[in-house]
């Protein structure tokens, strides 16, 4: 097949961003398919523009890079304009690039525009991937306050599901959200996945920041430091640790809340050493997971965010590291059933403190939970198996 993908945030392990489409598309190329990805620079990614439109190659995958850069630090309206500009320019490639099937991956939801154009005007099978439930997320977070814009956004969402030949959701919760809008939608769940090849070998130690004590238990957060991630939950828990519990807390990532978190971290008690490393390549993140006792998965306590399929969790699983997580949806159920970490209450800082203290004191328990995490990475969330399942379904709707 000739597969045309519209995804605004493509990145490789050289960057500090999700590698979902790098991993899937290069595997599809290895299976003999031709893949083109229309994308743009993202400040966490390693993909850069060379002119307004440039063509690049990554392991057999052709990238068409539109210079419409985005950052989650930018104001909402600026990000909305970047998304719309990307979508409008992408329509040209929906008309002109040779392809058998088109795949649009959100966010943002506007990536569906060129996919719909291909469907309507070139009669190509259209796959829409839901990585975030927008506009529901924007509404719950208060980003879409204008009633008229809400109405338009919700109507556009219904239009997408109605015309997509296949809607790929990144979690069961997202699939349920899609079916609430269009009960007849043809859906498939392909969660974000674990890169056991990248995280499987962790022989090298990371470069330690000044003052770092490698003898302390290391707790890790590796992901966006944005409003919806609500990493202040972690710091609130660290504030309540017993005086005789000494740990290191390492934040890897960037976002709008980083400065605020750094200010809050300055008030942590002396038994907590806290470090903010910023954006570092995924290949370096691997080394930190290699020494972590546990990692955190946190989000604001909003229903839409309990459906998330966060890359930080799958990275932790791939590394065999248990999670301390505060969502109330499918991940909570997974932790309960698989013993791959500890569930905590986002509103109760003491529950965070209790989890940290338990794993800091009991390395055997942490290792047991880590083994369960690794098993999930190798089975349910194995990137090779999920790539094959995705490709199988693309072939079926293309026939």
Phi, psi and omega in degrees: 000156168256112186253124178251122184246134172248109181213120192286341192237042180300140177204161178245173179298349177289340177263188181247035189228173179304138179246021184309309184279334170299314183291316181292311187292323179292329175290322178294324176296319178298336177276000175101008181264156178261124184235129172239134179241120174270121188216187177208166180291139172235141191294343176268351184265166177264359181279127181240153179274148175232078189095175183294320174233127176220155178244132182225164180234134176228104177050047176088351178266127178273126176257131170253108189259119176264128182281074175232069190295150182225156177210139178283002172273346184286154176300156185303315183294323178294320178294322179297320179293318178301318180294317181293319179297317178300315182296318182294314178296324181296333179303324178303317182285333174297327179279326194255334184278136177290129179199156177260332184212146183239140182230123176248129182243125175273167355276165356279167183294340180294346176297345178292337184303306179295329177296317178295322178299315178299318180297312187283318189261333181246001174060035180267146174301136186243123176248129177243128181256128180260107177259344173213142179277083174254145011274000181306318180297316179297324179291312181295329180272359178080015181278332180250081184270336183286121183301323181293317180294322176302313182299316180296316182296317180294323178293322179294320177300314179298321180299317181300308184297325182292327185259351179285136175287334178208134174248116180263121179254147183271001174199163176299324178297320177293321178300318178298321178297322177295314184290338173294328180277317181219099185294344181265001182298139175275109188245156177213133178263117172235095183292165167301156194230169183260130179268086183289339176289315182288318186266357186289331181244117185231058185277334183271141174276150176287168173280115185281139175289165180303134176084001183287133179255103184293352181277344180278153173295132183257126173249137194234138166236121181232096182177193181291144176251058184256180182300316185288340181283333174049055181288354175297339175302320182294313182295323178299321177292319179298329180295338185258008179295146175297151187300332184270006178260112182249123183220163170250134176246121183243122175257125174243125180137185183209166178162181186296335184265001186300313182299319179296318179296320179296322178294317179295324182293334179296339182265004179294151179294165187292343180278000176244118174262120187243136183227137174246114186263351182073203180276126175227156181302150180303327179296334175275327177302322179307318184294326178288322175298330181296340180243006185279140173282322178198163176234159184257143170232108182230150173211161171303151181277073178235140183308318183294329182280346175284353177266357188299157177234074194282132180301326182300328178289316182291328174295319179297317178298315181300327181275356182072038182243129180291159180249150166248114192228151188240013177275167187238016182251229186294330180291320176302315179296322179297315180297319179299318187275332188250354178056044182256015180165203182228131173275137178230163181266123182299339182265354183241100181300329181296330179293326174295313182300318180297319180294316179298314181297320181297312183283332176293326183272335188238086181292330179294317177297316179299320180293322178296315177295324177295324177296321177295321177299314181297321179297319178297320179298324184276346183241275186300326187243026179290121185297324179297316182291320180291325176298318179295319179295317179300310182297320178303317180288327174297318179298319183295318180280346178276344181279000000 
